[in-house]
Amino acid sequence: MSKPTDQRLTDVECILMHAQKTLSELNQVIIDQGRQIDQLRRELKQLASDFRQVQDSNRPTRSAQDEIPPHY
């Protein structure tokens, strides 16, 4: 025997409410992840800048004494 129409409608409404709640939760997860990605990008940019500065400061400087004379 099939369920009465009222019960079927109630079941559909419950499923819809659950789907809407899940959609809202997933939307919040996406918003949070977007914020995390933005923060990670800023951190990565800063780390790359710091790394370049360290590389530049570790490069040996050449003085006139280190240069090989042209006649060698």
C-alpha positions as CSV (number, residue, x, y, z in Angstrom):
1,M,0.0,0.0,0.0
2,S,1.2,3.5,-0.8
3,K,1.6,6.3,1.8
4,P,-1.1,8.9,1.9
5,T,-0.4,12.1,0.0
6,D,0.1,14.1,3.1
7,Q,2.7,11.8,4.5
8,R,4.6,11.8,1.1
9,L,4.5,15.6,1.1
10,T,5.9,15.7,4.6
11,D,8.7,13.3,3.7
12,V,9.6,15.4,0.6
13,E,9.6,18.6,2.8
14,C,12.0,16.9,5.3
15,I,14.3,15.8,2.5
16,L,14.3,19.4,1.1
17,M,15.0,20.9,4.5
18,H,17.9,18.5,5.0
19,A,19.3,19.3,1.5
20,Q,19.0,23.1,2.2
21,K,20.8,22.7,5.5
22,T,23.6,20.7,3.8
23,L,23.9,23.2,1.0
24,S,24.2,26.0,3.5
25,E,26.9,24.1,5.4
26,L,28.8,23.4,2.2
27,N,28.6,27.0,1.2
28,Q,30.2,28.0,4.5
29,V,33.0,25.5,4.0
30,I,33.7,27.0,0.6
31,I,33.8,30.5,2.0
32,D,36.2,29.4,4.8
33,Q,38.4,27.6,2.3
34,G,38.5,30.7,0.1
35,R,39.7,32.8,3.1
36,Q,42.3,30.2,3.9
37,I,43.6,30.2,0.3
38,D,43.9,33.9,0.4
39,Q,45.8,33.8,3.6
40,L,48.1,31.1,2.3
41,R,48.8,33.1,-0.9
42,R,49.8,36.1,1.2
43,E,52.1,33.9,3.3
44,L,53.6,32.3,0.2
45,K,54.2,35.7,-1.3
46,Q,55.9,36.9,1.8
47,L,58.0,33.7,2.1
48,A,59.1,34.0,-1.6
49,S,60.1,37.6,-0.9
50,D,62.1,36.7,2.2
51,F,63.8,33.8,0.3
52,R,64.9,36.2,-2.5
53,Q,66.3,38.6,0.1
54,V,68.3,35.8,1.8
55,Q,69.6,34.6,-1.6
56,D,70.6,38.1,-2.5
57,S,72.4,38.7,0.8
58,N,74.3,35.3,0.6
59,R,75.7,36.0,-2.9
60,P,79.4,36.5,-2.6
61,T,80.6,40.0,-3.5
62,R,83.6,40.2,-5.8
63,S,86.3,42.7,-5.1
64,A,89.0,44.0,-7.4
65,Q,91.4,41.6,-5.7
66,D,89.4,38.6,-6.7
67,E,89.4,39.5,-10.3
68,I,91.8,37.6,-12.6
69,P,93.9,40.0,-14.6
70,P,93.2,40.0,-18.3
71,H,96.6,38.8,-19.2
72,Y,96.1,35.4,-17.5
